[in-house]
Amino acid sequence: MPNDLDVLLSVTLDTTTTPWSLDVNQANNANHLDPGPHPQRIVWTLIENAASGSFVALDAPEPGFAWSGASPPPGIFDHLQISPANINQLTMKDHHRGGTTAGTWIYILRARIGETIYSTIAKAPIGQNTNPTIKNN
């Protein structure tokens, strides 16, 4: 169940890409987190045409969540899990307290919808970055 510190990110299946891909709604900089004294929980939820899907197991060879490129330093993110009550929801805690935990990290999500596994991809032309990211301001 979401609380005031949760950052809610909707994930849909983008059928305009070839191959089809997962799309994280990052409108209004939903993935930008400000520092604070308490951890914030990031909640990705498969909705709309992806709602019947489930995130790939986190211990799979190509897991439901993975960092792409440089991983963040240890201690910033933890408690990554697929919700036991809702397999179309993935959560992680962000312990962003200030300058030492600031940064931008790109990630990949993978989910099974029907018999197919879909992942996030960069869709923008070169020079524009629409990779799914977490940005600790």
Secondary structure, 3 states (H helix, E strand, C coil): CCCCCCEEEEEEEECCCCCCEEEECCHHHCCEECCCCCCEEEEEEECHHHCCCEECCCCCCCCCEEEECCCCCCCCEEEEEECCCCCCEEEEEECCCCHHHCEEEEEEEEEEECCEEEEECCCCCCCCCCCCEEEEC
